[in-house]
Amino acid sequence: MATRKVLICDTVDVAALALPDDFEVTYVPKITPDQLLERVADYDVVVVRSRTKIDVAVIDRATKLKIIARPGTGLDNIDLRAANARGIEVVNSPEALVEAVSEQVVGFMLALARKTAAADASTRSGAWEKEKFVGVELRGRTIGIAGMGRIGRRVGEIAKVLGMSVLGYDIIEISRDVLSSIGCTMVDLDTLFASSDFVTLHVPLSPETRRLVDSRRLSLMKKGAYLINTSRGEVIDEAALIQALTTGTIGGAALDVFEKEPPGPEILGAPNLIATPHIAGQTSEAQRMAITVTGAKISQFFKNRG
């Protein structure tokens, strides 16, 4: 059997891939774009995280490439059209991150509702402002979930247990059984924004979703409502969000992703904002599972080819 050559371009637990012995792995976790262009022609498999971009120039050079593997979820750093045109398989492992991201969303809701970050900063400064940090309970509130994929549905399940009402939006039809199990009512996107106390985003980045949350949609939100984003930064118009936070149009926001990463001082300086460095999927369990699932998909791809 011919040796399959694998190029790993970003930081990955190589052992967790658990590839068979007939795979020859080259690990270059901080490969530069120029190095990738120089080397990619020699490989059957390329493994990337979110750092490395696989654009049309890379794909044109990758004359032996059969599969691009992305441990994790989003594929916006891979030119899918160019890969499809060349017959190159693209796989990822979004199923591995469901629990980690869902728990982060719930953590954000709790932190926003109870003003945890601001209370922490105040107490560390030497103040003791109990009256200033009166929060709200999640029970009885409404969560609006934009994107009812695996993560959106799991967030809905947890929200239901917490006693929240669940609204959902998606461009595809969701089965009645799924909706019934989490008590979710599907609505159009504007209704979701206008009716929810918490809006959480779980949509892929595409031309249709870029800046999906703009000044108009933010203006629809309740005055004290909160916005959460763990999907892709570009689905929010950050300038519009800064304005909404500064004027008190909405109660606050929690962002794990940004238009540019690391983010600039403008968005980080906005009031009532919780900001984290793209860590929603960063649990030890999720990261190991993402890599293991990806390795299994690579192995299965070549088994299927014979």
Protein Blocks (a to p, Z undefined) as FASTA:
>chain_A
ZZdddddfbdcdfklnopafkbccdddfkbcfklmmmmmmmpfbdcddfklccdfklmmm
mmmbmbdcdedjbfklbcfklmmmnopacdddfklmmmmmmmmmmmmmmmmmnommmmmm
mmmnopacfklmcccdfehpacddehjafklmmmmmmmmmnopacddddfbdcdfklmmm
nopacddfklmmmmpmbdcddddcdfklgokbafklmmmpcfkbccddfkbfklpcfklm
mmmmmnomagbdcdfbdfbdcddfklmmpghiacdehillmcfklmmmmmmmmmmmmmmm
mmmnZZ
